[in-house]
Amino acid sequence: MRGFRAFGTEPRKLDLDAPLTVVHGANSQGKSSLAEAMEFLLTGRSSRRDLLGGAKAEYHESLRNAHLPSEDQGVWVAAGLRGSDGSVHEVRRELVCDFGSGTECESRLLVDGAEAQDLSAFGLATVPDSPVGAPVLLQHTLRHGLSTEPKQRVAYFKALLSLIDLDQLRERVTQARRRLENHPATPARRIITGLSAAPFRAVAIRLATSEAAQYDPIEVVREALLEAGAQALGARSTDLSTLATDLKAALERQHEALFPLTAFSAGPAPADPAPVDLQAYSGALAQADDPTSVADVEREVKLLGALVPLVRGFALDPSEKGKWTNFAAVLNSGAHDDELPSNASLTAVRGNQKKIAKDHRAH
């Protein structure tokens, strides 16, 4: 670098061959200038002027070192880039015109001494239509990358992480697949498509690459199926019939491992159990719900009559006191030895009992 921002007339060189290079130093020692020099080399622009705002006049003559003599035009940034073949190429960008009143900066890009438009030949594509055009992470570019719209953010980080080549590869694969899908659906192609799923992918590849003049398609299919079966089973079958039997047995073993049906045994169904005699239960239930004899009624009267004094004090509502009195009058009447309470009286008492019990359960 020479004459660019903090760098003066003496060219400065930085070795970047290591996998990781850390540049550290105090303030105003050229760290930001170094990062912006890389950005200028790749794009010929300054994202600081585009993103930080303020008056454009603040950035007049901002790329050229302020202490250079006016006649000194040697402002440049250069780098040695190693190509995919291992050869090193010199990439150099020279400042032709700095930012000024109503003018943008202009630069000239040279690759091995010859003028070039960009560095796409080295896989260093810039981000189009973005103020952040280079994969250089600065404070102001990071803020822009996090706050800009999602599409621009994705483009920026793809360029920063050198993922643009993967997008190009994916696009080429998509185009090739589209051309294959648009190919006429011949019988042979339908067979290959049906065999394209694993583990019979090798069959489709063999059919697609074999020439009819050199290979018998039937033999190709037979051999490829046997090879695929050997990969799936771990052993090669002698012929296709044996392969089908071996595959069926392997599938049954797999099913047995997932759900062992052999652990269950079948036997004769047990005899139907004898029907339950519900006659005694039905009779007792009818007798409990509908007394039919004087002895039954007297048994109920004695039980309920003895309980009336004990539970009377637990009535929740004063209005229930009359109901308790009704119990005593009906169940413990003076003439209960001679007169049986009427069904209407007993029904009223039973209804009152259910009402009181329901209210108590609710509380």
Steps between C-alpha positions, in 0.01 A plus 500: 500500500621850426340839551163355606349666809745443789774357276755751374760508227683189621324184376385268777470124464302250707546123464159321501614146417416366847156341555429773757664840526436732796581870465500693827614843608405823670259754358595686182760243401336395172280199588186647343703632209625148434146358497372781275799446270383140447150627432634756251709234325197275449236760415658838431253655746474608863202368696581744783387793283184317388389373840607741774299792365580864555600753240678359198752783528639333813641226277669722239854375442438230764679215321820683414753553783469861610879546519580397144628776276237615252711383207540149648241273332636172633197385700445129463422172675636171366485135599631168381216256440567131458282341233350152498802376303739622771642790302512844663356801317552866587176691548540877528248784524619856443309809612439720195269757660405540867161608635445868435238766452239334283732219394529136597828319538645327195752220493673264261523123563801311364556125501860409412534849346192471277179693569205292630139568590475290817656208690235238424769284340640451851163427656484847659159609381354818648147542633296676228272796579629531855709766676694207649662349195799318645533210747667729755342525844531850649304655784273701271457212254403262784233746614370521144503121461286456812251779427451475124227302329532118517591455133790745525611347830516153347696629199747680726579203725521265202766726353671533837516120543584433132181303439413656164674214319262255668203698368645484151555125532144450623365702208697289252378178660142630484539583131647156424218332689243707312652395168483135608139532613406656166647205312234286327362226725620198304442145635866470588493827693192390694683182604802702611278741696333209676837358600649832609419450870766348726627231520438450126650835397795310357263331254379836368856631471612190315208520258550871444871465423498172308486489122265253336771391259733395782264371770196280515239701695349188656841384618577848632179500703558146631858571603416834656211350697727228634758762600234712670368192681851418619531851644165471677546142630874489553531191279454444127214280381558253220210613280197728499265232632726437796537875549122539524484220762790648697347848495165364620670313785701811596183708500324248724797506740484878507128496574554241769766718662265799501195307624569141609180317409655161581491596868122458489339154497151410376267256679133400517261764620382451862145380564236762562458567875175392667239776510464681833172445686364848564164392635598532866655841436193624315271382776705665772513822299124501450444429868730785605340753265135397551409353843230244466441375855423647841827355633698680229332830579542454876873429444536825307292689754714383792826589319394841374307586814810448714711718269263797492606650839868452418508678165237766564760747631702475178228651279654772286186701451243590767233419246604134525385472861147441389621215285675338795182535703311338214742208523422451867126537455490250218757248619446525876128566523328400816292245314781355292447158654142499382506716189746467215606838347343560168700474180451874442652580841794269446558648149502852648751396769723328244495805273590727790790273592641507151470879486678548833773251405556674167531840669747365753717341227499828308642680803 
